[in-house]
Amino acid sequence: MSISAEWLWVYLAVINVVAFAQMGADKHAARKKQRRIPEKRLFAFAAIGGAIGAWTGMIMYRHKTKHQSFVVGIPLLILWNLAAVYFVLLLLGEDVAVIPF
């Protein structure tokens, strides 16, 4: 594994932790009737690699689970993230195993 690929995995770990934490912080703010995190920001972090963290936060905090845009959008962004990681790894010259369906 190249250094570039290692940095990709570090980036993905950090962005997913941030997306997860944002779901928790927004749920906490909602309960306390405080200023909320804009939905655009939650989606933005999911779109740039944090979709799995956002989805995990949705489930663990039971937050945004009644919003159709999140219930459909975040899983679609997970697929987007997986495709993006696949293509970045290809560009980095890494061996990428494909699971045949």
Order of alpha helices (4+ residues) and beta strands (2+ residues): alpha-alpha-alpha-alpha
